[in-house]
Each structure stands twice: as C-alpha cells, then as structure tokens.
Amino acid sequence: MGVNVIEKGTTNGTMTDMDGRFTLSVPGNATLQISYIGYTTEEVVVNNQTKLNITLKEDSQNLDELVVVGYGAVRKADLAGSVAVLDNKSFKDQPIVQVSDALQGRVSGVQVQNSGVPGGTVKIRVRGSGSINRSNDPLYVIDGIVRESGLTGLNPEDIRSMQVLKDASSTAIYGSRGANGVVLITTKTGKANTREITLDAKVGIGTVAKRYETLSPYEFATLFNTYRANTFSQDQLTAFQNGTAGTDWQDQIYQTGITQDYKLTFSGGSDKTQYLVSGNYVGQDGVVIENKNERFQARANITSQVTDWLHVTADVNASHNIRRSGDFSAGKGNIVNVAMNYSPVLGILNEDGSYMRDPYSALTQNNPVGMLKEQTGETITDIVNARMDLKFDILPGLTFTTSNGIDYNDLKAYSFSTKKVTNSNNSMGNNDTYRMTLQTTNNLTYTNKWGDHALTATAVYEATHSETRYMALNGSGLLTESVGWWNVNMAGSRTASNSYSEWALMSGVGRVMYNYKDRYMLTGTIRADGSSKFQNKKWGYFPSIAAAWSLGNEDFMQNQNLVQDMKIRASYGVIGSQAIDPYGTLGLMQQAMYAFGGSSQYTGYWIGTSVATPDLTWETTHQLDLGLDFSILNHRLNFSFDYFDKKTKDGLLQRTIANYDGGGSYWVNAAEVSNRGIDFSIDATVFDTQDFSWSTTLNGTYLKNEVTGLGGLDFVSGSTPAAGMIPNDGVTRVEVGQPIGAFYGYVWNGLDKNGRDSFVDLDGSGSIDSNDRTFIGKANPDFTLGWNNTLRWKNWDLNLFFTGSFGADRLNLVRFTGTAMTGDFAFITLREYLNDNYDVAGQAARYPSVTVTNNDYQSASTSTKFLESASYFRLDNLSLSYNLPKSVAKFADLRFTFSCQNLFTITSYKGMDPAGISFMSSGVDVNDGIDFGAYPLTRTYTLGVRMNF
C-alpha cells in the first residue's frame, strides 16, 4: 500500500508493497520509522528481529488533512466554512454505478432523489430548494473544471474524494453559479515509484422489491359484470378462473434485471512523472423489459514535474452512453401506471399481430407490452471532458496556475411509433443536441507563514463560453416501418427544426485566508461575474466572510482530556444564480405563415410570446452558517453541527400575460424563499482491536423550506400531470408561507350516505367547489438521515448502510387510477378495492360502489384520500467481504464481496417505493412528490471481486 519505512536518523528506507510487506537491511539495534498519510507515525525497535508485524492506526487529526475548497485546498484544521468531505472509502463496499449514488445518505445537508431508471434522471439538492421556476441543481466541478454535463459519464472508481460546499463562505468563490451548492470531485492520479493494476468486476441480479396487488382476470370480470351485466359470459368466467385466459400485466412488463460493472485501472510512475489510465463498462438490463443502459468510459491522466518551476497535469475523460427506456414521467402514459390499469381479461396480441387495446379500463392508452417492445426510444450520449493545468512556481510561496478545459456533450434521441401499437398513424423522430463549453481559469496564489501568522491570498481570472446546437427531424405516415427511425424520406409528412444559442461568463475572484497561532482563522472572498444572459445589469458581486476559533489549541484546553479539537465556525455570504436561457431577457419575434391575396404561403414575423426584460438581474441567496466541531474520548467520537439560514432574494420568477393582452410570459426578480435547518455528522470508532473493529457514521439534516415572497402574486400553480382527470391548475401550489412542492387539494371526509366521496366544506358555503381546497401536505421531508457501519473481523468486512426520510408526503395517483372510474382509466384494477367498497362495507368503506353515479372522482384525485406519508427507514446496502492477501493468493490481493441493496424498507406507504418520484422536470421542484408510476424499487444481489496486482 506504499507505506514509508525509514531507518531513524538515516536516509536508508523503502516502501511496502500492496501486501504491506517490505525488506530493508539495518543494524540489529536500529529503530524504524513507519509513516503513511492519514495514520500516526510509529517507531519500532528492530531488536535483532528478522520479521516484524506492525499495525498503523488512523490519525483522526491528520486524516483527510487537505480539503479542496475551490481554486485551492486548505488543511482541515484551518477550514472556516461548512464543507463535507466524502472519500472513496465511504462507499467502497457498495456497488456504485452512478456517482450520485455515493452521495445518498452519506453527506449531511444533501438529498439525492433517483428516478430508478437505468441511466435515468437524478436530483441532488444541497440544503433545500431556493428557486421556483428554475433549476435547483448544484454546480459540479471536476478537478477545477465546471462540468455542465453533471455527473453523467464518470467512473466512480476514478474518484479520490468528493467535497460538498454548503455554506456561502465556501460557495461564494463560485459566485453566480454557487447558489444551489457546489459538488467538487477530485480524481485519482498515479503514485510515484508505485505500479498498480486494479481489476474490479461485479455482476448483480435485480428483482422488483414490491408490487401492487391487482385483480385477477376472474375478479375483474366478475366485478365488471356487476357494473355492466353480462359483459362476460360464463364460459369466459370459467376460462379466467382456471387461468386459460387473461394477462397479469405486471408479470409481462417486469423481469429479472442484470447489472454488469467492470473497471480496470493502470497507474504508476517515477518521482517526476506519474500516470493513470482507467476504463469502465457498465451494462444494465432493468427490471422493466426493454429498459437498458450501457456505458463505455475511459480516462487517462498524467502529471509531471517538468522542471523545478513547472508542473503539468493533463487529463481526458470520455464516455459513450446508450439508453433505451419507456415513459416513466408523471403523466397518463407512464408505463407502470398503464400496466397497473390495463384490464387483466385481455390478451397481448390480436390475430393480425397488432397489440390489443383496452375497451374496459385504460380506454385511451396503448398496450403497455407493445409500448415497451415496439416503441421504446433510444438516446445516445457522448461526453468528453479534458483539461490541462500548468503550474508555475514563480517565487517561494508564489504560484501561478492556468487550467484550461472543455466539456463536450452530444445527445442524440430517437423515437418510433408503430401502427401495431397505436392503431393509427405511425411516426419517427431524430433529435440531436450538441453542447460545447470552454473554460479557462488563471489562478495566482501566494502562501506564507511568519511567526504565529499564516496567510494565503488567491486571485483568479476565469472565462467560460458555451454554445448549444439543436436539430430535429420528425415524420409521420411512414410508407414502411422496416427501417424504424432511420429514413425520414419514408414519411408522408415531414417537419424539421433547428436552433442555436450561446452564452458567456467572465469572472474575477479574490480570496484571503488568515490564520493566527492555529487558533483564529478568517477567510474573506469576493467574486464578480459578468453574464451575457443579462442586458442592462450584466455584473453581479458576491462577497462572503468566515471566521473560526479553534478552542482546542488554546492553552486553557490543554489541561483536560474530555474534549479535543473543538472549533467554532461562523460565516455569511451572498451567492447568485443566472439560471435563465441565453436569450430569456429579449423580446423575440415569432414566425408566422400567411396567405395574402391568394393561396400562396408567405413567411411573416410578429411579436412573440416572450416579453423583453432588460433590467432583469441576478437571483441572489444570502446565507448564514454557524458551526461547531469537536471530538471526545481521544478522538474516537467526533461531532460536527451546523445551523444554516439560507434566504433567496430577487428570485427568478416567470410571470404570464393574460391572453386578452396578447399572452406570453416574462421574467422578473420577485421570488423569495427561505431554507433553514440543522445538519450534523457523528463519527465513532466503537471498537478498535487488532482482530476486530467497528466504525460508524451518522449524519442527518432537518430542513424547513418556506416561500416568503412572490412579488405580489397570490400563488403559482404546478403543472397538471393528467389533463381532464385532475384539476387544470395542478395538484401543487406555491404560495407565501408554504414550502415549494406543497400539495393543494380537498380534505376527504369519507363516503356520504349515498356512497359518494365527500369532502370537508371549508368555506361553509354548503357545497363543494374550488374554494374548499387547502394545503394538505408537502413533498419535502422534514428530516433525512444516513447511518453507515463498517465492521472488521480479521480478513472479513461487513458493511451496513441505512437511510431514512421523515415528514414527506406522496400523492399516490396509481392508487387513484386503480380504484377510480373516470376519464382515461374507467374501471377498477387494484385488489384492495374488493373488500373496501360501499357494496361490501357500507359507508365505512374507502371506495364507492362500481354502480355509483355522479361521484366526484376529480376532486378525490387531489385530496387527502390519496395523499400518503412517505416516511421510511431502509437498509440501503448490506455487504460482506473477504480479503485474501497476495501472500496467500500468490498473484494478487483479492477482495470478494457479496452485497444486497434495498433489503428491507420500513414504511406505511402503499406504493412501490416511498422515495420513488415520477419526475416532471429534473431541475424544478414545484411538482415533486407525485407518484404516477415511479420506476419500481429494485432489490439487487451483487457478487464482486477486486484484484490488486
């Protein structure tokens, strides 16, 4: 593992190999000094021994000593801001396929929501959501280069550490781009005088962890005959009962998923030059048929001390991703929801080979098996990230670093629909979105220490340019379906469109970090950003200040053993957001075709639906952070607590213009949002002996999100996921005094004496109408936690990782569509209805009779009847590993691992996954918490082997 072994008082030394073995010739009375970063240095007297067994202990004071904070790094002891550090040891026992999975539950103040779809959408939120209409995604910075592509295409094996900048002191260094937090990732490099070859292979088998209980064909037919007599004959009922007819649609769309993950890394180098080359293949066949994701990734890195005054780093990461997926968004056509509602009395195919349509329940929806097998779209994403750093040592303590990088992203999306499924016109589509972002960062840093004083001053000039090109070809009425989406000339009707946009950002940064006696720390930062997205107010200025007092280094703390390394931190700063489209402040003309004096069409232009807002400016977030860090029991128990108060002002809010006034929309600086809370982390070494150890980490976050201003608007309505079935103004609403993502609907009051859904008459008018709606729940949890446990006994390791979320609600629209008789889903498909309907249980039942008339199903859809608690506690990962050293295996260090993900979940939620969400928009949070067929929670069993040669 590269541990340094030196004969004390000499230069005679060596390094251990991967097994920890070494050979060194020394006198019999010599003393050896053994050291390794993150561990206490040990001294061992040889005493004429020829074999020594030496165990190093982790040094909690030095472990992760350098923390990356943006445009530099500081000692952890000198850190004044709130920065969470996650190294790769924290998730080495879990089969991480996406980098975002490593953050889930392991960092306080960070919430990760995963769509579950292989290669699908992920939401990461740092200390809540501050924007109503725009993205709340954090900024991702990989080795100093901002990555517009997010975390897609990264190999988790390449990551050395991740830092999450949470407070304004830490994020203000990124100014207009840091309002939603910053995720910094530092990747691995080669080590001097060490050659390493690592092969990591994992294969996992996944199954659906929980299903809905649906009606059997016989139960459905019998119930339908109650609703509409003699629809199904006795012969049909007999066939349904003995299983010779009908379909279990869940059996048809679900399968055993297979995940393969192979990683290979070569690294090494000399004292002056080090290299690392890695490759990764991930193949995922999801638990829903025809849902696949493949990722091919490669990375190369070289670092070299070219001269005494020049250090060069070059790095390139490339990935090729192919994804096939059905529709799992929040809408009527969601695959899971359609399959849950398709009548079980049907077969799959008609005699002519077309797919059966549903005349009983899912009246307007296509056959779910047909949609998956015949109409699954494909997206191909190519991402290349490259950078070169030149670091010049100008004078002692003075360095200049220029970093130049690119972020290339090309996404091709293909779609196809066939008459076999749609029973109407067929169609195809090709879309291509190309984006290239260039960044240059020039950093001048001076570091010096004199006496009790230490100073680090940094000045940065940075420029970013990004361009996006889009092209689309669509056709319908295909002459032949044999070529799928590949020949638009086969279409009877064709349309084409394209677009181009670009934006640029110019920035200047200054930061000073001062340390006196390792007791008092002060950090001041100022960043100025100029954005091409704004017109009259292009420049924004984002200052911050942070102070820390290390009480643990004070003289009066040296005569006690109860508390170690106590530090008090405080910070305040302003950060911003420019999250609008490049031409969002311009009043753009709109093209129109017209005929003048004849049938010929002419192109004209008129005032479009976007209104110019030349005075629009930066959205700003003001954040206060108060922190406390300390250890007890000789560093065996470590605590970190932070209180934060994060207020977004001048928030970017989209306002609409009434149609009678021309219609359209425009942007204003009007929204105000507050996020307040506490996040904490507790690390403990419970046991630590030669044969057995147990370390545990518990982190948690309490968060209160509240909208405090809407610029005079009464409210902002969320989107409607199912027009005609759900009220047109949505099921969520943004209003002052409520959190983003609050549910707005009726208070269900059970069934009335006539067996109809009834609701509380809140306004006392004597009738139920829209005035009786109120706020009934929220999508955001009050408290989230993660609890990671690692136990070691000799060569065995056991990891238990738990996550939890408490206080959130989910609107379970799958239960609504499966137990209601309205709109697109006209009959019952869920089994829970059978023993809980008016015909069986009377007025105490939950559901009306199938023969009920004039029931208000639409109001029921947005009521507390289908709003459920989504609180849960889950065993997210269980891993058991065995380490076989090279001394036994002869050719390599081996680590065998068996793991299981999502082994159990404790929850009252009746859906498939309390954490599952049918995303409507990955960046906007107004419509969160709607379960309209979230991708099934997958229980995965994984076998893995890791070889270090």
Order of alpha helices (4+ residues) and beta strands (2+ residues): beta-beta-beta-beta-beta-beta-beta-alpha-beta-beta-beta-beta-beta-alpha-beta-beta-alpha-alpha-alpha-beta-beta-beta-beta-alpha-alpha-beta-beta-alpha-beta-beta-beta-beta-beta-beta-beta-beta-beta-beta-beta-beta-beta-beta-beta-beta-beta-beta-beta-beta-beta-alpha-alpha-alpha-beta-beta-alpha-beta-beta-beta
